[in-house]
Every structure is written in structure tokens, then in C-alpha cells.
């Protein structure tokens, strides 16, 4: 998409060249890589043949791509509606995996709640139920305690709802790209902070208790060609995971980065 595709807009160069667009592409690429990367891992507790997160992550990739395109057209309220959807799917992803891990055993080989959701016979619980379940889980307590130190994510949910439901006139106004607004770029500054916070929360929760998802392919690659794996190869971290960890998690939330590293066995630098 180029500026020629936006006749009559009043967005301005500062808007159209804002770093949020590069960030959206970066996060979309991350989930695209992750979707393929984890496809061979079996989702225990379900009847799924393919890892259930493969399609979850590819869907997240698509949502981020849609946010990019809509935001580039200046439809900020519409983009926030999709951001709320992105927020929801990150919670669904953490909840479903956490629920499986905490309820799967030899006497409960198929975890009905998640398996029924996968096969379309039952809805996933509402957001508040999933969110409270995550917050009460001892498996991710270290992350939850850090995130609970401020109201960042509550404020993001409120902001997403305000834009989605047009609770204020200004929420509607920023969806009209033909209207010149001095605060339009300022809205992008808020948007990228919200986007980062949602991504960071998802990364922290997910890899805190599913660290094998960040595993590099070295160990398996060695085995597939009949060679003895390099020492500790099973703990090597995939490059794309390490790169996003360095650039986003460590840079913006060193407290969460330190907590993740203290919990896992993977060689996350």
C-alpha cells in the first residue's frame, strides 16, 4: 500500500511514516515464524493432530497484518477494535495452554473444555474468566505479580473498549482520515505503547511455562541426519525468539526479562 492509495487523506508524513507500522510487521513476522516453528509439537490433552497453536499464531499474524493496513488508512478506531481482538486471542492462547497443562493427567487424558472448543462443540470461557484463571495460576505467578504492579493492561482494555464502542466523540473522529487532527500522531504514540504491552505480556506468559516453544532446531536437525547433537543443543534458543527478546522484552521490561530467564532452562541470553 502506498500514499497513492489514499486520495483525499489528511494524515501527513509523520503519521504514515510512524514506527508503529514497522512494529506491526515485526510482530506479524514473529507469529508467522512461531506458527511454523511449533507445528511439530503435540498438543497433549486434546484429539488435535496438529499443534493447536499453529493456527492460533497464524491467525494472530493475520490480525496484525489487518491492523497494519487499516491503521495505515487512518482508521484508528477500527484498528483499536482489532487490537482488542488481538488482546483477546493472546489471553485465549495463554489460558488454553495453561488449562491443558494443569488439568491433563492419565486419568483425564482428554481435557474436555479445551478439546470441545477445538472441535467447535463448546465456547471458550469469557475473557474475565480466562483472565482470572491465569492470574490465580501458580505456574505463572512470577509474571502475574510483576504485571500487577500497575494498571497498564486494565487501561489498555478500557481504551480498546472506548474506541470500539465510540464512548467519546474523539474516538469516532480519529476514524475519519479526511479530517485534519493535531493529535492524530499522538494517538499512534499511545497505540504503539498499547501494542507493545500486549505483545510483551503474551511473550512473558507463554514462554514462562512453555519454554520448549523457543527451542532452536539444532537438536532435531542433528538427529535427523544421524549425528550426535552438540552438547546442550536442546537448550539452544531460536534466533527469531532471541532477537525479539533482546529488542522488545529486555529493552522495555527488564524486570520481566529477568524473571523469565530465572525460571527457564533454555539458554536465553
N, C-alpha and C positions, 0 to 999 in steps of 0.2 A: 504494500500500500504506500502511495506517495501523496505529496501535497496536492497533486493534480486530481486526486480522487475526492478532494474535499472542497468543491466550489462553494463560495459564499460563506466560508467559515470565518470566525473571529477568534481563532485560537492563539496565534502568534508563535514565533520561532521558539521562544523559551518553553512553551508548552510542548510543542511537537518534538523537541529535542531533549526532553527531560529524561533523566536517568531511569525513571520507572519503567520505561519501555524496554530498555536493555535488561533490567532486573527480571521483568516478567518472562522474557525469552530465556534467561538463565535458569530460572526456576522450572519453567516448562521443560527445558532440555534435561534438567536433573531428574525429573519424574519420568521422562521418556526413557532415559538410561536405566533408572531404577526398575521400571516395569519389566524390561527385558532381563536385567541382571538377576532378579529374584525369581524368575519364572520356573526354575527347576526345583525350587524348594517346595516341599509338600505342605499343604495346609492341614495339619492334623486336627481331628475333631469334626471333620466335615466329609462329605462324599465327593467334594470337588476333585477333579483330576488335575487341573491346572491350579497353581497358586492363586488364591482369590485376590491377592493384592496386585497381581499383574494387570488386571483390568481396572482396579481401583486407581492405580498410579497412572495408567494411560488415560483414564477419564480426567484425572486431575491435570494432566498435561493439556488435554483439550480445553478444560475450563480456563486455564491460564492463557492459552492462546486466544480464546474468545475475549477474555478481559483485555488483553493487549489491543485487539482490533477495535473493540468498542470504545476503549479509553482513547485510542488514537483519533477517533472521530469526535471526541469531545463529549461523549455521553457519560459523564462522571457518575450520575445516579444509577444508570444501568450497570456500570462497571462495579459499583458497590453492591448491587444485588447479586452479581456473580461472585463477588468477593465473599459475601455471606455464604453462598453455596460452597465455595472453596473451603471456608472455615468449617462448615458442617461436615464435609467429607473427610477432613483431617481428623475430626473427632470420631466419626464413624470408623475410620481406619484404626485409630488407637484403641477405641472401645472394643471392636470386634476381635482384634488380635489379643487384647488383654483378657477379654472374657473367655476366649478359647483356652488360653494358657492356664487360667485359674479354675476352669471347670472341666477340662479334659482329664480323664484317667481311664484305667482299664475297665472300670465299672460304668463309665459314662463315655464310651468310645465315640459316639456322635453327639456333639453338643447341639441340642435341638434349636435353641434360639437363633444361633448364627447359621446353622445349616438350613433352617426354614427360610431365613432371609435370603440366603444364596439361591435357593430353588424357587423363590417367589411365592411361598405359601404363607409368609408372615412378615409383617413390617418390622423394621428395626425400631427400637425404643426411641422416644422423642429426645431431643437434644439435651434437655435438663437431666433426664435420667442417665444418659450416657456420660455426661459431664460429671455428675456426682459420683458415678461408679468409678471413673478414672481418679477423681480426687481422693476417694476413700481407699484406693488400692495401695497396699504396702509395697508392691513391686515397683511403683514409680514415685514413691513418697518423696525421694530426694529432689526430683524435678518439680513436683507439685509444691513443695514447701518454698522453693525459690520463686516460682511463678506467683505464688500467693502473697508475695511481699508488696505488691501494688495492684492497682485496678486496671492495668493496661488492657487485658483481654476483655474485661467487662465493658470498658469504654468502647472497644472496637465493636463488640456485638451491638451496643446501643447505637453507634454511628451507622453501622450497616443497616439496622432497622429504620433509623431516621431517613436514610436515603431511599431505602426500598419502599417505604410507605409514605414518602413525601411529608413527613411530620412537620417540616418547616418549609416555608416558601423558597428559601435559598437552595434547599435540596432539589427542588424542581427546576429552578433557574439554571443551575450548572449543567443540566442535561440538554440545554439549548445551545448548540455550538455556534449559532449566528449572533449570540448576544455577547458583547464585549464586557468582560468582568475582570476587574483588577485582581481579584483573589482566586482566579482560576488556577494559576500555577501554585499558589499556596495550598489549594485543595489537593494537588498532586503530591506536595510535600507530606501532607497528612496521609495520603493514600499509600505511599511507598513505606512509610513507617508502620502502617497497619499490615500491609502485605508482609513485610519482614518479620513482624512479631508473630503472625500466624504461622509462617514457614518455620521460624525458629522453634516455636512451641511444638510443632509436629515433629521436626527433626529430633528434638531433645527427647520427647516421649518415646518415639518409635525405636530409635537406636539404643535407648537406655535399657530396654528389655528384649529387643530383637537384634542384638549386635551382629549376628551372623549375616544379616542383610547387607552389612557394609564390607563383607569379606571379598577380597580380590580373587580373581580366578586362578591365580598361580598354582594353588594346591591341586585343584581339579585338573588343570592343564598338564601338570606333571604326570598325574595318574593316567590320564587318557593316552599318553604316548608311552606308557610303560616305564616311566622314570621315577626314581625316588624323590619325593618332594624336598625342596630346600628346607632346612631346619626352621621350624616355627612358621612355615608358609601359610598354615591355616589361620594365622593371626594377622596376615597382611591385609591392609585396607585398600579398597578400590580407589583409584586415583580421583574419580569424579566425586566420591564422597569426601575424601581428604581435602580436595580443592574448595568445595563449598563450606566445609567445616572451618577451614582457615579464613576464608574471605568473609563469611557471614557470622557464623556462630562465635568463633573466638574473637572476632573484631567487635561485635556488638554486645555479646553476652558472655564475657569471660567466666562469669560465675557458673553458668550452665555448662560451658565447655569443660571446666574443671570437674564439675560433678559427673558429667558423662564419662570422662577419662578415668575417674576414680572408681567407677562401677564396672567397666567392661574389661575384657581380656584382650581385645583387639588392639593392635599397635597403632592407635590413632595418635598422631603427632600434635 
